[in-house]
Amino acid sequence: MNNYEYHVPTDIRFGRDQISCLDKEIGKFGNKVLMVYGGGSIKLSGLYDKVYKILNDFEIYELPGIEPNPKLSSVKMGAAICKQYGIEAVLAVGGGSSIDAAKHIACAAFYDGDPWDLVLDRSLVTRALPIFTVLTISATGSEMNPGAVISNEKTKEKLEINHPLLYPTLSVCDPSYQFTLPARQTAAGTVDILSHIMEQYFQPNDHAYITDRLSEVAMKTCIKYGPIAIAEPDNYEARSNLMWTGSLALNHLFTFGKGGAWSVHPIEHELSAFYDITHGVGLAILTPAWMKHVLSDETAGRFAMYARNVWDVSQEDDMTAAKAGILRTQRFFRELGMPDKLSEVGIDDSRLSEMAAEAIRTSGLSTRAYVKLNASDVENIYRECL
């Protein structure tokens, strides 16, 4: 196993009605709060009013309208509010997009330059406001990690800012807040969770036995409960298992002793940066194509292990088992209602070369990935999905 360090300072409050602690916990830092959220779903569900009732003694400023792929322009607006009104804590109510925007805002509040500088040079992050989250979508795991992915509309870049100061101070994870999620969002979130685990599972180090076994159980949890949550939106057991798996999938637990660049995520980030598609949808389209592209005699053993331990494939020959596992993966995404072609989400071949070059430039795909890829490889993966 590789060396690693592990410290997750986020206070997780999991289960029904855990939101009641917000006033006490935020109050430790002050009473001026910036609430960051997306569309109107938290108002329709009653969560918006609940937050206001609990924080009735606080000065609440709002930044609504956070995009599914949070944009730099929203971060700039949030940082300006923080500076103007002396905000003392940032509260994200929503999914990963709202949480990611809140994280970038929290550190941009102490920076006088362009907040994009903090993405390009993390050493410029020196302070951050305390970050609180109320999770409404299980997908990104942002509620329990220090990363945030932000899109720059002008440069068409979608990059991560990651710094220990950006761990949420406290995250409320109440599965019942997801009962009203549309099926498509539940499906995309399930794909995102699965993909996070896969990115850490398919790595060069084959000697982290305990980490691989934990990853396989987590993937089986997504496969078991994703369809149930879609068919029965108010199934608390399904929602709670998916919610906790989503948090564990990206709090570094599944990368212990492994490590290395991710593969499918940087390829997908170009799709959502250029075309603003839902991240989980892009992952569902690209993942099987990436698997087929990198499958070889050298990688067949790990893909076969994935097939047998996650999908219960029984074939003894590694290559045969590996192909069966890839097919089962693609079929599962279809069963969730995800598209499997770029053309289904309005993407043609006009910008594939440009996106492929950017994926290589902004990631470790060519140097540290499970199977090293060049721009031609990435473009071929895109083309396999047309």
FIKOL-425988 format. One record per residue (C-alpha): z, y, x. Coordinates in steps of 0.5 Angstrom, whole numbers, plus 500, padded with zeros to 3 digits. Example, Ala and Ser with C-alpha at 12.3 -4.5 7.8 and 13.67 -1.06 7.14 Angstrom:
<recs>
REC,c3,c2,c1
REC,516,491,525
REC,514,498,527
</recs>
This chain:
<recs>
REC,c3,c2,c1
REC,500,500,500
REC,499,507,502
REC,504,512,503
REC,506,517,497
REC,511,522,495
REC,513,522,488
REC,517,527,484
REC,516,529,477
REC,521,535,475
REC,518,535,467
REC,523,534,462
REC,520,530,457
REC,523,530,450
REC,520,524,446
REC,520,523,439
REC,521,526,432
REC,524,533,431
REC,525,534,439
REC,522,541,438
REC,529,543,435
REC,531,544,443
REC,526,549,444
REC,530,555,443
REC,536,553,447
REC,531,551,453
REC,526,557,453
REC,532,561,452
REC,535,559,459
REC,529,564,462
REC,529,569,457
REC,526,571,450
REC,519,574,451
REC,514,568,450
REC,507,568,450
REC,504,562,445
REC,498,559,447
REC,494,555,442
REC,487,553,440
REC,484,553,433
REC,488,553,426
REC,490,546,426
REC,497,548,428
REC,497,553,422
REC,494,548,417
REC,499,542,419
REC,505,547,419
REC,507,546,426
REC,506,554,427
REC,511,556,422
REC,516,551,425
REC,515,554,432
REC,516,561,429
REC,522,558,425
REC,526,555,431
REC,524,561,436
REC,526,567,430
REC,530,571,435
REC,525,571,441
REC,519,576,442
REC,513,572,441
REC,506,574,443
REC,500,570,442
REC,494,568,445
REC,490,563,440
REC,483,561,441
REC,483,557,447
REC,477,553,448
REC,476,545,448
REC,474,546,455
REC,479,552,457
REC,475,558,460
REC,477,563,465
REC,476,569,461
REC,482,566,456
REC,486,565,463
REC,485,573,464
REC,487,575,457
REC,493,571,458
REC,495,574,465
REC,494,581,462
REC,499,580,456
REC,504,577,461
REC,504,583,466
REC,503,588,460
REC,509,585,456
REC,514,582,461
REC,513,575,459
REC,518,570,461
REC,516,564,459
REC,509,561,457
REC,509,556,451
REC,503,551,450
REC,502,548,443
REC,496,544,443
REC,493,539,447
REC,491,539,454
REC,486,545,454
REC,492,549,451
REC,496,546,456
REC,491,547,462
REC,490,554,460
REC,498,556,460
REC,499,553,467
REC,493,557,470
REC,496,563,466
REC,503,562,468
REC,501,563,476
REC,496,568,474
REC,501,573,471
REC,504,574,479
REC,497,575,482
REC,493,581,482
REC,486,579,484
REC,481,575,480
REC,485,568,477
REC,479,564,479
REC,481,565,487
REC,487,561,485
REC,483,555,483
REC,479,556,490
REC,485,557,494
REC,491,554,492
REC,495,557,497
REC,495,563,493
REC,499,560,488
REC,506,563,490
REC,510,564,483
REC,509,561,476
REC,512,563,469
REC,516,557,466
REC,511,553,462
REC,513,549,456
REC,509,545,452
REC,509,542,445
REC,503,536,445
REC,499,535,439
REC,493,531,442
REC,494,525,447
REC,489,525,452
REC,489,529,459
REC,497,528,461
REC,497,535,462
REC,504,535,459
REC,507,531,465
REC,503,533,471
REC,502,540,475
REC,494,540,474
REC,489,544,470
REC,482,544,469
REC,479,551,468
REC,471,553,467
REC,468,559,470
REC,463,561,465
REC,459,565,470
REC,458,560,475
REC,458,554,471
REC,464,551,475
REC,469,546,472
REC,475,545,477
REC,482,544,478
REC,488,548,480
REC,493,544,482
REC,500,546,485
REC,507,543,484
REC,509,550,481
REC,505,548,475
REC,509,542,472
REC,511,544,465
REC,519,545,465
REC,519,541,458
REC,514,538,454
REC,516,536,447
REC,512,529,445
REC,513,528,438
REC,507,523,435
REC,508,525,428
REC,504,532,430
REC,498,527,431
REC,498,524,424
REC,493,530,422
REC,488,529,428
REC,481,528,426
REC,478,521,428
REC,473,523,433
REC,479,527,437
REC,483,521,437
REC,477,517,440
REC,476,522,445
REC,483,522,447
REC,483,515,448
REC,477,514,452
REC,480,520,457
REC,487,516,458
REC,483,510,459
REC,478,513,464
REC,484,517,468
REC,487,510,469
REC,481,507,471
REC,480,512,476
REC,486,510,480
REC,485,503,479
REC,478,503,482
REC,480,505,489
REC,479,502,496
REC,486,500,497
REC,487,493,494
REC,494,492,496
REC,498,495,491
REC,499,489,486
REC,505,493,482
REC,501,499,481
REC,494,495,479
REC,499,491,474
REC,502,497,471
REC,495,500,470
REC,492,494,467
REC,498,494,461
REC,496,501,460
REC,489,500,459
REC,490,494,454
REC,495,499,450
REC,489,504,449
REC,485,498,447
REC,490,495,442
REC,492,502,439
REC,486,507,439
REC,483,503,434
REC,489,503,430
REC,491,510,430
REC,483,512,428
REC,484,507,422
REC,491,509,420
REC,492,516,423
REC,500,516,421
REC,501,510,424
REC,507,512,428
REC,507,506,433
REC,500,507,435
REC,501,514,436
REC,507,513,440
REC,504,508,444
REC,498,512,446
REC,502,518,447
REC,507,515,452
REC,501,512,455
REC,497,518,456
REC,503,521,459
REC,504,516,464
REC,496,515,466
REC,496,522,469
REC,503,523,472
REC,502,519,479
REC,505,513,477
REC,498,509,477
REC,496,512,484
REC,502,509,488
REC,500,506,494
REC,493,507,492
REC,489,514,493
REC,482,517,494
REC,477,521,490
REC,475,520,483
REC,468,518,481
REC,467,519,473
REC,471,525,472
REC,467,530,477
REC,460,527,474
REC,463,529,467
REC,466,535,469
REC,458,538,470
REC,456,536,463
REC,462,540,460
REC,461,545,465
REC,454,546,463
REC,453,544,456
REC,461,545,454
REC,461,538,451
REC,468,534,449
REC,470,531,456
REC,472,524,453
REC,465,524,450
REC,462,525,456
REC,466,520,460
REC,465,515,454
REC,457,516,456
REC,458,516,463
REC,463,510,465
REC,459,504,463
REC,453,507,467
REC,457,508,473
REC,460,501,473
REC,453,498,473
REC,451,503,478
REC,457,501,483
REC,457,494,481
REC,455,489,488
REC,457,483,491
REC,462,488,495
REC,465,491,488
REC,465,485,484
REC,472,482,485
REC,475,488,483
REC,471,489,477
REC,472,481,475
REC,479,482,476
REC,479,488,471
REC,475,484,466
REC,480,478,466
REC,486,482,466
REC,484,487,461
REC,479,484,457
REC,481,477,457
REC,474,475,460
REC,474,467,462
REC,468,467,466
REC,470,464,473
REC,464,467,477
REC,466,474,479
REC,459,477,478
REC,458,474,471
REC,466,476,469
REC,464,483,472
REC,458,484,468
REC,462,482,461
REC,468,487,463
REC,463,492,463
REC,459,490,457
REC,466,490,453
REC,468,497,456
REC,461,500,453
REC,462,496,446
REC,469,498,446
REC,467,506,446
REC,462,505,441
REC,467,501,436
REC,471,508,437
REC,465,512,435
REC,463,515,441
REC,456,516,443
REC,453,512,449
REC,447,517,451
REC,446,524,453
REC,441,525,448
REC,446,524,443
REC,450,530,445
REC,443,535,446
REC,443,534,454
REC,436,532,457
REC,433,532,464
REC,432,539,465
REC,439,540,469
REC,440,533,472
REC,439,535,479
REC,443,541,479
REC,449,538,476
REC,448,532,481
REC,448,537,487
REC,454,541,484
REC,458,534,483
REC,458,532,490
REC,459,539,492
REC,466,540,488
REC,469,533,489
REC,470,527,494
REC,465,523,491
REC,461,522,498
REC,467,522,502
REC,473,518,499
REC,471,515,492
REC,471,508,491
REC,464,507,492
REC,461,513,496
REC,455,517,492
REC,450,522,494
REC,447,527,489
REC,441,522,488
REC,446,517,486
REC,449,521,481
REC,442,524,478
REC,441,516,477
REC,447,515,473
REC,445,521,469
REC,438,518,468
REC,441,512,466
REC,445,515,460
REC,439,519,457
</recs>
